Amino acid sequence: MRPAVWPFWRAALTGAAFTLAAPLHGQDLEGHGGPVGALAVTPDHVLSGSFDTRAILWDRAQARAVEITRFHDGNVTAVAFLQGGAFVTAGQDGRIALWEAGAARPYLATDHAPSAIAALDVAPDARTLAAGFRDGQILTLSLPEGVERWHQAHSDRITGLGYLASGDLVSVGGDQRLMRWSPEFSPRAQATLPALPNGLAVSQGRLAVIFADGALRMYSETGDLLPEHFLTDRPLVALATSAMDIVAAAIDGTVWRLDATALTQEMSFPASDGPIWALALDDSEILTAGHSGVIRRWAREDGAALGRADPQQAASFDDGSRGAEIWRSCAVCHSLEPDDHNRAGPSLHGIFGMRIASQPGFDYSGALRDMDIIWTEKTVAELFEYGPDEYTPGSRMPDQRISDPADRAALVEFLARTSE
């Protein structure tokens, strides 16, 4: 499998939050403070990246975190392993960081870019990596020399990248184009896609592409359409491949496994009650991750859960109200406990009457620190009416809205009761 890449800063491994009471092979991996959107695996390790700006290197057999890195300003959007135990991370800040195992700092890091990295892959010879950006550019980075080359590859965001065995790179984008590029980055082939692509992976010399229309379509190296499989009427949002399998996941949490040779559907299973944002697999297990922040492990053969059937969710302060029900989504990234900043976002304890970006002990983005907002029942409701992208532009908060005024009011009322 070829994984994605994300950037981070290495931090000391401290606190019970990252200690598992009974390490077991197959146990779920719990330690991130926000949704997980990137995964990579080797026989011995798992690498994950999250909205909490962390990347974590896990001992796979012991199901424990062995390194926690934090480097990027914002979400870690892709991760990958390199040769010799090294790994690479990429992020919302447009940076790529290359790490030696156990190092406190990356041995190479690119500058901030104006656009977030959306996809990443490493060439078969491990001498080059490619990162696709939301503005349609692709950066190819020579790993021995650190030489950067920029290419305007698509007119819309890059949604998937994959290297062929020949060293050619294939990309798909929001402009509904599939492009094959030579190592010198001249176009060798192209195709128009029938729908919006959400990911790409190379499988046995063919190109697996997932789409927002719920289809998994296979393409030849020259862009010819091969078999297509309409797995669902929901958007497919995650994809991974191994020597034997192709796995895809939908926005409703369903996962499918297809035989990579025959392209037959072997099985499917419900992995989550929400989107699966990242997948990884090998010949023994499938790993899934999403909004809960827990990396879950499943038997490759039949999709049986190898870890807990019900990952722990933040259930404190749940009083059975409609506001508490809505709060569960917020609790993935925020706590109501004083000074609890161990998640992707700051604690919301005492939020009303507080100036934005003023909780001591949390590393806010510069964009939030420059804003002049006082959190009141009105401004909190407006945040979810208009969404963070519009109301607090430049923040690290994922864009989300609560369209129903009654639900916004219920959340505000819940916070007013429980955040003091």
N, C-alpha and C positions, 0 to 999 in steps of 0.2 A: 504494500500500500504506500502511496505517496501522500504524506500529510501536508497540512497547511502550516503557516508560520506566524508568530506573534512576538512583540517586544516586552521586556520587563526589567525591574530593578531587583537585585538579589537582596533579600532581607533575612534576618536571623530567624531560625525556626524556633519559635517560642510559643508557649501557651497551650492549654489543654484542647483548644479548638482544633489543633492539628494532630492530636494523639488519638489513635484508635485503641479502644480497650482490649479488643481481641483480634489481632491481625490474622486474617484467614485468606487463603487463595480464593479469589473470586469476590471478595468483599467489595461493596461499593466504596467509592473514593469521596470522602466528605472533607471539605476544608475551604472551599472558595466562598467568598462573601457576596457573590452575585451570579447572574447567569453565566454559563460556560458556553463559549462559541467556537472553540478550536480544540482539536485533539490530534495526537499522534502516538503511535505505539512502536516499541521494539519488543523482542522476547522478554526483556527484563524490566522495561520502564514504560510509563505513560507520561506524556507531556500534555499539559492543558493550559488554556488561556481563557481569561474571564473579563467580564465587565468591571470587576473589582480592581483592574489594572495589574493583577498578578498573573504570572505564569508559574505553575507548580510542576516540578519533576517528582514523580511518584515511583517508589519501589513497587513493582507490580505484584510480586509474590506476597509481600507483607502488607500491601494496601496502606502504605504510609507515605507521607510527604518527606522527601529527603532534601529538596531544595525549593525555596520560595524566592522568586525574583520579582522585582518591581522596577521598571525602567521607563515605561511609556507613559505619556500624558493622555490618559483615557483608556479605552478598551483595548485589550489584546485581541487581535482579530484573526491571527493565523500563527501556527507553530509547526516546526518540522525538525527532525533529527538530521544531523550531519554525520560524517565519518568520525570514528574514534571517540564517540560519546559526546561530541559537541552538538549544539542545537541552535536553532534560529527562531527569532520571534519577530512579529510585525504588528503594527497597531493603527489605531484611530488617528494617531499623530503623524502618520505617514513615514515613520521610521522603521528601519530594519536593524536588528541587533544580533550579533553572532557571539555565542557563549561557549567557553570551555567548561566542561563539567566541574563544579565546585568553585568556579571563579566568582569573585565579588562584583566584577564589572565586565561588560562585554568587551571582547578583544577588537571588535569592529562595530561601529554604529554609523548609520547614515544620518544626514541632517533631517530636520523636520521638513515635511512636504505639505503643500496646501490642501492635499486631498488624502482621505483615509485609504489604507491598504485593504483591499477586499478579497484578494486571493494570492496564493503563493505556491510555487513548486520548485523542486531541486532537480537539476539535470541528472541523467543517468550516470555521468562520469563524476558527479559531485563537485565539479569545478565551477559551475555557474548556477545561480538561482534567479528566478524571475518573480517579481511582485506586480500584481495588477491593482490599479488605483480606481477610485470612484469617478475620477474625471476622464477615464478612458485611456490613460497612459500606462505603459508597462516599463518598469525598470529592470534591466538585467544587470546583475552584479557578479563580477569575476571574483570567486572566493579566494584564490591565492593572492591576487594583487589588490583586491578591493576597488577595481575600476568600475565606475557606474556608466551605463548607457541608457538614455531615455528615448522612448518611442511613443508617438501618438498612434495607438493601435486601433482604437474604437472611438466613435463619436459620443458614446454614452459609457456608463460605468462598466468596468470589467467584472464579470460574475463568475468566471472560472478559468483556470490555467492548467495545462498538463504537458509534460515533456514526453515526446515519443522516443523510442529506443535509438533512433537516428540522430537525436540531438535537436531535432526541430521542435518548436514550441507551438502549441495550439491554444487559442484563446476564444472565449465567447463573451458577449457583452450585451448591455441593455439596448443596443441598436439592432438586436436580433441578427447578429452576424457571427459566423464561425470563421476564424482565420488560422491558417497554418503559416508559420514563419520559419525561415532558414536561420542558422546560427548567426548570420550576418544581418538578420531581420529584414530580409526581402520576402514578400508574400509568395508562397508556393501554391496555395489553394485557398478557396473561400466558398462559403455557402450561406444562403439566406435561411434563417430558422423560422419555423411556423408559429412560435410563441416566445414569450420571455424566458430565457434560460436562467436557472438559478444555481448552476454548478456543473463542473466538468471533471472527469477522471479518466485516465487511460487504463484500458483493460484488454490485455492480450492483443495489442496493436490496434485496437478499435477505440473509439471515443464514446464514452457514456456521458450523456447530458441529461440533466433533470430540468423540468419546466414548470412554470406556474400553472399550466393547465392540467397538472397531475400525471404527465407522461414521462417515461424514461425512454429516450430515443438513442439508438446506436448509430454512429457514423463511421465511415471508413476514414483512413488517413488522408484521403483526398476530398473529404467532405460529402461523400455520397450517403444518402439516408439508407440505413439498414433496418432491421426490425425495430418496431416501436411498441411499447407496452404502456397502456393507460392503466396505471395502478390505482388511481383514485380520482375523485372530482375535486380534491383539495390540492393546493400548491405543494409540490415537493421542494424541500428547503435544505436538505443535507444529503451528501453522497460520499461513499468511500468504496475502494476496491482492494482486493487481495488477489493472489494468484488463482484462487478458486472461485471467488464470489464477487458480486456487486451488491451493495446494500444502499437503499435509499430510504429517506424518512420524510414524512409529511408534516404539515403545520398542525395537525391534530394529534401528533405523537405516535402514529403508526409507522412501523418499520417493515420493509420487505427485503428478503434475500433472494437473489437470482443466481443461478449457475452461470459463471463467467464464460463457459464454453458453449453450452447449449442455449443460453439466455432464457431458460425456463424458470418460472417462479417456484422456488422451493418451499417458502413459508413466509408468514407475516405474523406480527405480534404487536400488541399495544404496549409501548414503552413509557408513555407519559400521557398526562391529560392536557398537555400543551405542546408547543413546537419543540422538535428536536433540532437544535442548532448545529450540532457537531456529531460526527460518527467516526469510529475507527474499528478495525477488525483484523483478525488473523485466522489461522486454521482452527482455533479453539473457542474464541469468544468474540462477541460484538460489544462495543462500548458506545453508550449514548450519553449525550449531555444537552442541557437546555436551561429553562428558566429557573429551575430549583437550585442550581448550583452544584448538584450532586452528579457525579459520574457513575452511571449504572452499568452493570456488567451482566451479559446474557449469554447463554450457551449458543454457540453458532449453529448447532444441529437443529434444535427445536425452539429456540427463543426462550427457554426456561430461565427465570431469574436466578442469578448466582449470588446476588447480595440480598439485602433486605427487600421485601416486597413493597414496603411503604417507607420511602426515605423520610427522615424527620423534616418537618416544616416548622417555621416559626409560628407557634400557636399561642404565644403569650398574649394577654389582653383580649382574647377572643371571648366576647360576651354574647355571642349568638345574634348580634344585630346585623343589619344590611351593611352598615359601615365597616364592621369587623370583617365581613366577607370580602368586601372590596379591598380592605387593608392587606389581605393575604398576599396580593400581588406586590404591594409596596414593601412588605416585610422581607422579600427576597433581597432587597438592597438597603433597607433601612431598619433600624431598631428604635424602640421607644424607651430603652433604658438610658439613663444618664451616661454620657461619655463613651457609649458603645459605638466606636467608629471602625469596627472590624469588618464591615461589609462594604459593598461597592459605594454606598452613599453614607452621609453622616447620620448620626442619631437625630431623631426628630423630637427628642424630649424638650419640652418648653419652647416649641417652635413659634407659638403665637406671640407677637410683639417683638420678635427677634429680627434683626437685620439679616438679609441674605448673606450667605458665606461667612457667618460669624461664630459658628460653633468652634470653640477652642479644641485643637488637637486633630482637626481634619484638614487634609491637603486639597483645598478647593482649586478649581481651574481659575486662571487669570480672568476669564470672561465673567465668571460669577462675582469675583471680588470687586470688579469695576462697576457692578450694577447697584442701583439705589432702590431696593425693594424691601419693604417691611412685610413680614409674613403675618397676614391676618386671615380671617375666614374668607374674606373677599378675594385676596390675592392668591391664596391656595386654590380656591375654586377656579379662578381665572387660569392658573397654570395648567389645570387639566381640561379646561374648556378649549384653550387655544393650542396646547401642547408645548413641551419644552423647546422645540426647534424655533417656534415663533415667540414664545413668552420669555425664554431665557437663552437666546441664541449663543452658541459657542460652549454651552455646558456639556458635561459628559453624560448627562441623563438621557437614556433612550427615549426617543419621541413616542409619546403615548397620550391618548385623550380619553376622557370619560364623557361620552356624548350625551348621556341622560342627565338633565339637571337634578333630578331626584337622587341619582347615585352620587353626583358630586356633593350634594348637600349632606347625604348620609356619611360620606367619608369625612367631610369637614366636621360634622357633629361628633363623629367617633374620635377624631383627633383632639377636639376640644375637651372631651371627657377623659382621654387616656394619656395625653402627652404632658400633663402637668405633674 
